[in-house]
Amino acid sequence: MSRFAAPIAEQIWDMKYRLKEQDGTPIDATVEDSWRRIARALAEVEDKPAKWEEKFYGALEDFKYLPAGRIAAGAGTGRAVTLFNCFVMGTIPDNMGGIFDMLKEAALTMQQGGGIGYDFSTIRPRGAEVKGVAADASGPLSFMDVWDAMCRTIMSAGSRRGAMMATMRCDHPDIESFITAKQDSARLRMFNLSVLVTDAFMEAVKADGPWDLKYGDKVYHTLNARDLWNKIMRATYDYAEPGVIFIDRINKMNNLNYVEQIAATNPCGEQPLPPYGACLLGSINLARLVTNPFEADAGLDPEQLDEMVRLAIRMMDNVVDDISHNLENLVDMKHMIVERMRSDKALMVQLFQEVGEPEFRFVTNSGFYFGFLFGLIQVPIFIFVPSNWVLPLFGFIVGIATNWLALNVIFRPLNPVRVGPFRLQGLFLKRQKDVAESFARLTTEELVTLRNIMHQVINGPRGDRTKALIKRHLKPLLNGGMVRTAAQLTVGPGGYADLKRAVEEKAVDLAVEPFEDDNFNRERSSIIERLMRDRMQALSSEDFQDLLRPAFQEDEWILILVGGFLGAMAGLAQLIFVFGL
C-alpha cells in the first residue's frame, strides 16, 4: 500500500526528492528509503548516530515531519548541493563590477540548489548620470532581466524551477516600473516581487500627502502617496504581484536589529533575512498528531507535538554546522595571516628566510645573473657615450630592473608555461607542495594557533556573525520560564534586560578563555598544521600567491629602490676605481 494520499504527491516525490542515478534509475526504491537516507545523514553529527537515526526516521515516517525541500533532495546523496533552501544575498553595489560579482554569487548559489532574494533598491535609477563614461544608467529593472535570464539558464536542466525574490523600496525613483514589471507576461518570470513599504510612506498614505521618489540625496519625482499605494493594490489584485513588505516594522521587531539590517526575504516571502542570511524551514504535519479524528473527543496530542517540535529543531540544528563545520564563514584565514605578518616584520623575515630560502638565494644572486647580461649592454654604451653620469645612471637602472625582475620571477608566471622543452613557472609556485609543508609548520607554531583563530573568530572582520551566533544560542536559556521569572522578580523587567545584555557580552569574552591555555594549543597544533598544509597544497596558483605575496608586497618597492641605489654606487665605484674619473 502506498504511503501517499494522492498520485500527484508520489509524482512530486519521484520528480523532485527521490534519489536517482544520473540516467534516472531510482536509488531510493520507496519513500521509506528516502526517509532513511535523510535520517541517517542528519544523525551523522550526533555522538550516538544510530540512536538518533531511528528517532529522526520516526519523525519523518508517515509524513509527520517534512524537512526543507533541499534537505529532502540532497541529504545523504553525497552530492555538492546546499541543504539550505533559500538565501538573501549580499547588498548589490552601485557599480558595474560589483553588480556582476553579485550575479556570479547568485549563479553559483542557484547551481547548488538554493533560492535567492535581493534588494535592488541600491542600484541607481534609470536615466541617472553615470560619471566617467558620459552615459545614463539603465536602472535596476534592466539588471533584474539579467538575473532572470541567469536563473532560467542555470535551472533549465533540472526538475526544480529557480526561485528568486526581488524587493525595491517604495521611495526608489523606479518603483512605478517595478510595480508594473510583471504585467508583461514574458518578463521576470523567475522572480517574485515585493515593495519595501516604510512607516513614513504609510503615514503619507493616511494623510493623502505627497511622496518623494529619491536616490541618495536627489529627489527625482514627487507624487501622491495614496495614488502609489492604490497602484500597488491594483497590480496585486489584477496580477498577484507585487507583494508588500512592511520593512520598518520587520527591522524594529527583529531581535538581532543591533547587528543586522533586513532589506529582503527568501523567495517565498515568509522569512525576512539579513544579507547572506539563510533559510532552513520544516513543516510539522499537525493532522498526524490528532487523536480520535472526526470523533467528539478529537484533539491535538500536546505531548506528541512537544516531542515532534524538539526532534524537528534538533534535525535542523544538525544541518546547521555552526562554528565547527563552517569556520570559514566566521574567520578570514587569509586576513589573519596577512595582517599578522604585516604587523610583525621579524616573523615575516623568519618565515621567508626558512620557507623561501631557495627563492631569496635567487634574489641575492640575481645581481650576478641579470647584472652580467645588462653589463654586456652597458659597456658599448659607455664606449660611445663616455660621460661621467652614464655608469651611475645605468647602474641605478640595472639595480632596479634586476630586483624587480627577480621578485617577479618568484611569482610569475602563475601557471606553468611551456617554452620549447622548458616548463616555466614562478619559483614559489613551482614548489607549492614543499612551501605549503614548511609554511604550515612554521605558522602553526607562531601564528595560526587555536588562540589566534579564536581571537579572529570573535574580533576579526566577521566577528559580528560569531557574536550574533553566541547570543542566539543563549536566548533559549535566558528566556526560559524559571530563569526569566526569577530574574524579573529580583531586579525588575528593566534590570532583567540589562542583565541579559551583560550575560551575552560576558559569554562572548568567556568563549575565548579555553583557547588561552598553552598546553591545549600545543596539543592541537599538529591538527591545525595538517589541515593548513592540505588546504594550502590544494589552493589554485592565484590563491596561493594571494596568501603569500601581500604580506611583504608593500615593502617590495624598498627592495627595488635599494637595488637601484646599490647599482648606482657600483657604477660610481666603477667610474672611480676602474676608469680613475
N, C-alpha and C positions, 0 to 999 in steps of 0.2 A: 504493500500500500504506500502511495506517495505521501511524503511529508508536506507537500504543497497543497494549499487550499484551492488553487486555481491553476490551470495550464499556463497562463501568462506569467505567473510567479516563477514556475520552473523554467520557462523560456528565458526570463531575465537572468536567473541564476546561471543558466548554461551559457548565455551570451557574455555576461559581464564579470562573473565571480568564480566560475568553475575553472580550476587549474587544468590547462591543456598543453600538449606538446606544440611545437612550432607549426606542425602540419594540421593541427586541430584535433588530434587524438586525445580523448579525455584522460587525465591522470586522476582527477577526483571522480571515481566511479559513481558516487552518490553524494548527496548533500551532507550526509554524515561524515564522509571523507573530508569535505571542506571544513566542517566544524572541527574535526580532529586536527587538521593541518593548522588552523588558526589557533586553537587551544594550545597545541604543542609549541608553536612559535612564541606566543605571548608568555608562556611559562618558563622559557629558557633562562631568563634572568633571575628566577627565584632560587633560593637556597635548596628547596625541595621541588624540583620541576615536575616530577611525576605526580605528586600530591596536587599541585595547583593545576596541572593539565586536566585532571579529572574534574576539579571544581569549575574550571573555565568551560570545559566541554558541557558540563551540566547546565551552565548559564546559557550557552549557545543553543543547546538542544531544543528542538521544537520551537525555534524562533522566539525564545523568551527574551533574549538579548540580541540585538543586531548592531554589531560594531560598525564604525565608519566604512564606507564602501571601499576605500583604498586599503584598509586592513583586510577586509574580506577577499579582495582581489590579489593582494600582494604578500600578506603574512605567510611565512613558511615556504615561499616559492623559490627563494634563492636568487631572485631577480633584482636588478638595480632599480627599484622603484621606491617612491616615498610611501610611507604608511600614514602620512597626514593627508587629509582630504583637500584642504584649501589653505591659501596663504594670502596675506596682504603684503604686497611687495614694497620696496623702498620708495622714498619720495623721489619723484621724477624731477631732475634738474632742468632748468630752462636754457639748455644749450644742446646743440645737435649731438655732440659726442656723448653727453650724459643720457640723452633720450634713447639712443641706440644701445648704450650699455644696459639700460633698463629693459629694452626689448630683448636683448640676449638673455638676461636673467629670467625673463618671463618664458622664453622659448625653452630654456633648459629645465625650468621648473615644470612646465607642462609636459615636456618629454618624459619626466619621471612620474607623471600622473597627477600632479597637483593642480587644482583650480586656483585662480589668482584674482586679486582685487587691486585696483589702482585708483588713486585720486589724480585726475587730470587737470585740476584747478591750478597747478603750479606752472603750467605752460602758458606763455603769453598769448593773448587773443589774436584772432585773425586780423590782419591789417596793421598790427603793431610794428614799429620800426625795429629792424634788426641791424644794429650798428656794426659797421665794419665791412658789410657786404652790399650796402645800398639796396636792400630788399625789404619787402614786407613779410611778416610772419604768416604762415599758413594756418595757425591756430591748432588747438588741441584735438578737434574732431578729425583733422587730416591725419594725425598720428594715431588716433583710435582706429582709423581704417587700416593702418599698417599692422596694428596689434590684431585686428580682426582677421586679416589675411594670414598672419603668422599662425594664429590659432587653428584656422581651417587646415593649414598645411601640416602642422605638427600632428594633429589628431586624425588626419584623413585615413591613415592606415589602421587605426584601432577601432574597437567597438564602442568605446566611450567617447562621447562628444566633449570637446573642450568647453570649459566654463570660465567666464570672466565677469567681473563686476567693475563698472566704471562709475565714479562719482565726480560731481562738479559742484562747487559752491554756488549758492543762489545769488551771489553778488559778482560772479565772473561775467565779463562782457559777452562771452559766447553762450551764456546759459539758455537763451531762447532757441538757438540752433541745436543745443544739446537736448532740450525737451522734445523737439520735433524730429530728431535724427532718425528714429526707428519707424517713423511713419512711411518712410521709403522701405518697402518690404524686402528689398535686396541688400539693405545696408545694416552693418553692425549686428549680424545675426548671431554671432558668438558672444555677445555682450548682454548682460542685464545692466540697466541704467538706474541711478538714483541721484536725486538732488539733495545736496547737503544744506538743510534748512537751519538757519540760525535763529536765536531768540529775538535778535534785533529785527529780522525780517518779519517774524510773526507779529511783533508789536506794530510794525509798519502796516501789515495787512489789516490788523484790527482797527487801526486808526485811519485806514484808507489813505495813507500818506505816500510820499514819493520814495523811490528806492534807487540808490546809485549802483550802477554796474561799473566796477573798477578793477584794475590790476595794479598792484603796488600802490603808489600814491596818486595815480592818474585815474580820474573819472572819465569813462568813455561814453556813458549814456545814462540818462535818468528816465525812469518810467514809473508808472503807478504800481505799488506793491501788490494790491489786490488783483490787478489785471494779470500780473505774472503768476500769482497763486492760482487764479482761475485757469490760466493756460496750462499749468501743471496738472490740475484736477481734470480738465477736459481731455488732455492727452492720456492720462491714466485710465479714464473711463472708456475712451474710444479704442485705445491701443494697448492697454495694460502696461504701459511704460511712459514715463519713468516712475520709480518708487520715490518715497520721501524718507529721508533720514534726519532726525532731529539731532544734529551733531553736537550742539552746545549741551543739550540735556545728557547725551551719551557721555561726553567728557566730564561733566560735573558728577555724574553718578559712578564713573569708573573708579574703583578703589585703588587703582595704580596711576591716578592722574598726576601724581607728583613726579613720575619718571617717564611718562609717555603721553603722546597726543594722538588721538584717533582721528583719522580722516577718511577711512574706507571700511568696508566689510568684506567678508567672504562672498563668493558669487551668489549664494542663496540669500544673503542679506540679514540672516539671523544672528551673526556673530561679528560684532564690531571688534576690530583688532588694530594694534599699532603697526607702524612699519616693520616688516619682517615678522609679524605675528603669524602663528599657525593655528589652524582649527582642527580639532580632533574630537568629534562628537559620536555618540552612540545613542541607540534607542532601546528603551525597555518596553516590551510589549505587555501593557497592563492587562490586556484581555486574557493572557495566560495566567495571570495571578488572581483571577476572580474565582471565588469558591461558590459552588452551587449556582452556576449561571442560570438565569431565567426562572429562578425559584424565588419564593417570598423572602427567604433568608440569604439571598445573594449578597456578596460583599467582597471587598478587596482584602486580601490577606496581608496585613501590615508587616508581619514577621518575614514573610517571603519577600516582600518588597524591600525591606531593610537589607536583607541578605543579598538580594539582587543588585541593589544600588552599590553596596560595598564591593561586590565582585566586579561590577562594571567599572568602577573607579580604579580598582587595582589593575584591571586589564589595560585600561587606558594609560595609567601611570607606567606600566611596563613598556608601553610603546614609547613613551617619552623618556629617553635615556638621560635626562637632566645633565649633571656635570660630568659624570664619569665617561659616558659614551659620546657626548657632544662637546668635548673640551674645546675643540676648535671654534665653536660658537661663542665661547667665553674668554678665550685667551688668544691674543695675536702673537704667536710664537716669533714670527719674523720681527715684529715691532720690538718685542722684549730683547732679542739678541742684538739687533742693530743699535738700539738706544743704549743698552748696557756697554757695548763695545765703544760707542762714540764717547761715552762719559768716562770710561776707564781706558785711557790710552796705553797704559802699561800692560793691561790684559790683552789689548788688541795686538800690541807688539809681540808679546809672548806667544799668542795663538798663531800669528802668521810666521813667526820665526820657526815654530815647530811644524805646523801644518803645511806651510808653503815654503819650506826650506829650499827645495829644488827651483821653485819659481823665483824666489828672491836671489838665489845664486845666479840665475839667468839675468835678472835685472842688474846685479852687480857687474857681471861680465859683459853686459850689453855694450858698455863703453868700448870694449875691445872689438866686439863683433861688428857693431854698426859704425864705431869711430874709424876703424880701418877703412871701411868702404867709403865713408864720407871723406876721409883723408885723401883718398885717391882723386877725389874731385877738387879738394882744397888746393893741392899742390899746383896744378896747371893754372888755377885762377890767380894764385899769388904770383906766379911767374909773369902772367900777362898784366896783373894789376898789383904791382909791388908797393902798395900803400900800407902804412902802419896799422890802419884800422881793420884791414882785411882779416888777419888771423884772429884777433879777439872776437870780431863780429861773427866770423864763420864758426869759431869755437862755441860761441853762445848759441847759434842756430843748431849746430851739431848736438850740443848738450841737451837742448830742449827736445829736438827731434828724437834723439836716442832714447831718453827716458819715456817720452810719450809713446814711442813705438814699442818699447819693452813692456810697459804697463798694458797696452792694448793686446799684445801678443799673449798675455796671460789669460785674457778672457775672450779673445777673438781669433777665429770665428766661433760663434756659439755652437754650431753644429758641424760635424765632420764634412770637409770639402775635399774632394779628390782632385789633385793636380798631377796628371800623369800617374806614375807609380806611387806617389806620396799621398798620405792622408793627413790633412791639416785640420787642427782644432786647437782652441785655446788651451794653454798648458794646464791650468787649473781644471778645466772641464774634461780634458783627456784623462785625468787622474781622479775622476769624480768618486769612484768606489773607495780608493785609498784615502782621499781627502776627507770623505764622509766619516770613515772609521776614526781617523785621527781627530777630526773636529769634534765628533760626538764625545770621544773620550775626554778631551780637554775641557770642553764647555760644560759637561755634566759635573766636573769637579768644582768649577768656579762660578758657572753662570746659570745653566738650566737645571737648577736644583728644585726639589719639591717646594722649598721655602720661596724661591723666586717665582715659580709658576703660580703658587697660591697668591702671592702678592700681586702678580699680574692679573689673575682672575678677579681679584677684589678691586684693585686700584688702576688697572690698565684701561685702554681705550674702550673695552667692552664691559667694564666693571659694573655699569648700571644694570646690565642684564643679570649679573650674578646677584647683586643686592636685591633686585626685584624677585628673583627666584627664591632666595633665602626667606625673604619676608612673606612670600606667598605660601611657603611651606609652614611658616609659623602661625598663619592666620587661623587654621582649624583649631590649634591648641589654645591660642589666646582668646578666640571667640567661643570656646567651649562653654557649655552652660554653667558648670560649677565654678570654673576659673573666673568667668565673666561676672557672675553674680557676686562671688566673694569679693572681688576687686572693687566692684561698683559700690557695694555696701561699705567697704573700708574707706575708699578715697573719693567716692562720688563719680558720676559719669565723666566730668571734665578731667579729673585726676586719672581715671582709667584710660582715657585716650592718650594722655601724656605718658602714662606707664607703658602702654603698648608701643608707642614710638621709641621710648628708651630701651625696651627689651629688644625691639627689632634692630636698633642700631648696635646694641651690645652684641647681639648674635652675629652680626657681620664681623665685628672685631674678634670674637671668640673662634670664628671659623678658621682663622689664620693660625691660632696658637698651637694646635697639634703639629703643625709643619715646621715649627721653630726648633724642634729637638734635633741636635746634631747627629746623634746615633741613628735616629729614624731616617734622616736624609742620606747618611752613608749607606745604610742597608738597602735603600731603594734606588741608589744611583745607578746600579747595573741595569735595572729595568728601564730606566729613562735613557741610559746610553744605548741600549739595544734598540729601543723604539726610535730614538732620534737617528741613529745610524741607518736603520731600514728606511725611514721616511726620506732622509737626505739622498740615499742611493736611488730612490725611486723618483726623485724630482726631475722635471724636464731641465734642459740646459738653461733655458731662460730663468726658471725659478731658482735653480742652483746659483746662478750668477747673482740674482736679486737678493739672495740671502747673504752672500759673502761680500760683494763689492761695496754696497752702500756704507758699510762700517768705516772704510778708510777712503771712500771716494772724495769726500770733502777736503782731504789733505793731499790728494794727488797733485794739485797744482803747485804745492810747496816743493814736492819731489822734482817736478818738472822744472821749476824755476831754479832749484838748487843745481840741477844738471846743466842748465843754461849758464849759471854763474861759474860753476867749475870749468865748463867748456871755455868760457871767456878767459878765465885765469890761465888755463892751459895754453890758449892761443897767445896770451900776453907773455907767458914764460917762454914759449917757443920763439917769440919775437925777440926777446931779450937775450936768452942764453944760446939760441941756435944761430940767429942772424945778427946778434950784437947790436940791435937797434934800440 
